[in-house]
Amino acid sequence: MPTQYWRSQETIERLNRLERPGFALEFLRRNADYRRDFARTERLMAHDGADPETIRSSFARRWRLRCRP
């Protein structure tokens, strides 16, 4: 979603209906530092010889991310 829609009334109403995990995801998605780090992480994983699991784990630790079933 382009950033110009982030403050639209429709978006605000949708955000107000989210549970905590969904809201957290929306917060991170709008965070410029997170987006830059995510892009950097994707580039690192694309390099030959890079261990994607180690890179993903490091990224998750930096942003305190946890995936729960």
N, C-alpha and C positions, 0 to 999 in steps of 0.2 A: 504494500500500500504506500503510495507517495506521501511524503511528510505533510503536504498541505491538507490532507484529510484527517490528520491525527487529532485535530481540535474541533472537528465537525460535531454537531449535535448528535447525529446518528452514531458516530464512533463513541462518543461519551456514554450514550445510553447502552451501547453494546458492552463497553468496559465495565459499567456498573453491574452488569449481570454475570460477570465472570467469577469463578471460584478463585481461590488463592493461586494455584499453579498457573491458570490461564492468565491471571493478572501479572504474575511474575514474568511470564514469557513475553507479554506485551511490553512490560517495563524494559526488559533487556533488549528487545527488538528495537526500541527507540533510543537506546543508549549508544552514543557514537563510539565510545571507547570499546564497548562490547562488540559492536559491528566490525571495528577495525581489527580487534583481536581475533574474532571469528574468521575474518578474511585471511589474516596472517596464518592462522592455524590450518585453514584449508590449503594454503600455498605450501606450508611445511609438509603436509601429508601427501602432496602431489609429487614431491621429490623422490627420486629413486633411492632406495635404501632407508628411507625414513620409516620408523615404526609407528604406524597410525595409532595403535592402542596407547603407547606412551605419550604421544602428542595430545590425543584426546583426554587422557587422564590429567595431564598437566593443565590443559585448558579448563577442565571441569573443576580442578582444585583452585585455580586462580579466581574463578567466578562462583565458587561454592555451590556448584551444580550437583544435583543428585537425581538419579532416575529411579523411580519406584514403580513396581508393577501395579 
